[in-house]
Amino acid sequence: MHSWKRSLTLLAGGIVLSTSGCDLSDLIFAGNPVPTAVSGTTTSDVHTLSVAGGKYGVESIDWAEGGVTGGLDRPCFLQVTFRSLADEVLNPATENTVQKSVNVCNAGSYTNVSLESVDLRFAKESYATGNVDDWHLFANSVQTCDSSQTSNDRIKGIAIWGVAQNAAVVPTATDYKCTSSAGGATISGPCRDEEVHRDIATQKNCGTWSPLVTCPAGQIASGVNVHVDGNEIVGLGLQCDTVISNPSTP
């Protein structure tokens, strides 16, 4: 549990959309996704996970390795959970989510015991306070860890970073007001990014972390590009887009 706690207010950049005349009930991606580079190894076998209609952003990633029959120790199953963009403000307590997955395990077999998850709900809950406990974060960066075994590119760790979508404007430090009661006194100031935005998980043999890849400023992830080599996942990238109010809505 972090000692710093986020305390967003509705007047401190929390609802940029409402001040720009947009309709919070019908948020949508602009429809011009931009791919990031790949964290890990780039291949020609790319599986893009996204939700049709453009109304769901990336919230979490689960992945698992194959068992003896599925490809022992090979990361071969990956599932992305997408959350409704409108949930950020209008439906904070709901679970309006959609899952998309890729399974390249031999015979589709992976082990539940190897399942790991990086989830921005947990990153949020570790520091959110006050009236915005249930605000949602959406991914805008991803990083992967290669196997410690030589010449082995399979993914052994994933980290994701997220932001409150706020009209998909990446928040500045002043958008995240944090407090610390250390030493008996309450001190307010900007949150430290590494403490409030990230969730990370690793499998055994996580070796070297590949470079972080990040959406352009003002965009969040509408999809995940999964790079596959045979029956193992070796790299990840994001599809990034800008959130707008649906122009087809009267």
N, C-alpha and C positions, 0 to 999 in steps of 0.2 A: 504494500500500500504506500503510495507516494505521500510525502508530507505536505506537498503543495496541492491545493484544491482549486479547480476552475470554478469561477462564478460569473457566468455570462449574464447580462441583463438585456432586456428587450430594447433598451435605448442605447446600448453600447455596441452597435453593429450586429446584434443578434438577428434582426429581421430586415435586411437590406431590401428584400423584394417588396415588402409592404410600402416602403417609402418611395419606390420607383413606379408605383401604379400597377404592379404585376399581381396576378391572381395566385395566391398560395395554394389553392385547391387544385390547380391544374398545371403543375410544373412539368417540364419536358426537356430532354436534351435537344440541342439545336439540330442535331443530325449530321454533323460534320466531324466524326471521330478522328482523332490524331493519335497514331501509335507512338508509344515511348520506345526507347531502345530496349534491349533485352538484358535483364539481370540474370546471369548464368550463360548458358551456351545457346547460340542461335542455330536453328535447324530449318529445313524446308518443310517439315511436317508440323504445321501450326494449327492448333484448335482454338478458335475464338469463342469464348463463352460470353454471351450477352442476352438481354431480354428484349424481344421485339416490342416495338411501340415507344421505346425511348423514355420510359418513366421510372426506371429503376437504376440505382447506383450501387456500386460494390461496397459491401459492408464486411464480409468475412471470407476467409479461404480455409477449407479443410483439405488435408491430403493424407494418403496412407500408402503403405508399401505392400507388395505382394508377398504371400506366404510361400511355402515350399513349391506349390504348384503354380502360383501366380507370378513368380519371379522374385526369388528370395532377396530381401533388402532393397528392392528396386522401387522407387516412388512411381507408382503407376496409376493411382486414382487421385483426382483432384476435383473438389466441388466448391463452387463460388455461391455465396448467398448474396442476393441483391435485395435492397430495401427500396420501397416507394419513396421517391423524392419528396412527396408531400408529407410523409410521416414526420419529417424533421420538426415541423411546427404544429401541424393540424392534428396529428394522431400519434402523439408521443408514446402512448402506452400500448399501441397495437403491434402486431407482428405481421405486417403486410409485406411479406417477403416471397421471393422466388428463388429456387435453387437450379443451377445448371452444372453439369459435370462432364468430365472426360475420364474414360476408363480404358487403359491400354494394357492392363494386367493380362497375363496368360489365362485364358478361360474366364476372364473377368474377376479373378479371385484375388482379393486383398484381405489383410488381417485387421480386424477392428482394434486390436490391441495396439497397432502401430498408428492409429488415427491421431493426428495433431491438428490444432486449429489456431489461427490468428484471427481475432475478432475485435473489431473496433467498439463493440458494446462494452467489452471488459475494459478497454483502454479508457472509455468515457466514464464508466461507473467508478473507476478508481479515484476520480478527482471531481466529478460533477457534484454541485451542491445547489441548494435553494430551489427556485421554481423551475429550473431547467434541467433537473435530474435526468429526464428522459429524452433530451435532445439527442439526435443521432449524428454520428460522424460518418463520412464517406471517404473511401480510399483515394489518395492522390499520389502515393508513392509505394513502390514495392522493392524488396531486396531479397536475394536468395543466397544460400550457403552451399558450396560444393562439398562433395565427399572428401574426407581427409586422405582417402586412398589415391595413390598416384594415378594420373590419367583417367580418373573417374569423374564424369561430369554430372552425375545424378544429384538431384536436389536433396539436401539433408537439413535445410532450415529455411524458413520464410519469415520475413518481417514486413508489416504494412504500416503506413502512416495515414492519418486521416484528418479531415477538417470538417467543420460545420459548413454546409454548402453555401449558406448566405449569398444566394444568387451566384454561386460558384466562384465568388471572389475569395481568394486565399486569405484567411484572416491575418491581420498584423498582430504584433505582440499586444497592442492595446485592446484587441478584441477578446483576449483571454485574460481576464483579471483573476489573479490567484492570491490566496491568503495563506499565511503560515503563522501558527501560534507558538512556534518554537521560542523558548526563553521566556514564556509567560506574556509576551506581547504579540499583538496581531499586526502583521506587516503585509501590505498590499503591493502588488507589482506584477509585471508580465510573467506569464508562465514560461517555464523552460521547455522548449519544443520536445526534447528527448524524453521528457517525463510525461507529457500529456497527450501526445498524439499517437504513440506507437504500441503495437502488440507484436510479440516475437515468440516463436517456438522452434525447437530443433529436434531432429532425430539423432540417434547415436551416430558418431563419426562425422559430425559437422566439422568441416575444416576451415576453408577460406571463404569469407564473404565476398561475393561479387559486388560491383558498383551498384549503388542505389539508382533507380530510374524514377523520374518524377514527371507528372503532368505539367504542361505549361501553366503559368500563373493564370488564375481565373477559371481553371477547369478541374473537374473531378473524373474519376474512372467510371465509364459506362460499360466496360468489359475487360476481360482478361485474356491475353494471348498466351496459350500454353504450348511451349516448344517441346516436341517429343522426339526421342531417338529410340526406335524399336519399341520395347515395352517399358521404357522409363522416361520420366519427365526431367528435363535438363535445364529449362530456362523459363522465365516468366516476364511478360511485359503487360502494359496496360493500354486500353483504348480510352482516350480522354476526350471529353466534350464539355461544352458550356451549357449551363442550365438557363432556360428562358421560360416565360409564360407562354403556354400553348397558343400560337397565333390563330388556330382554327376555332378557339373558344370565343363565342360572342361576347 
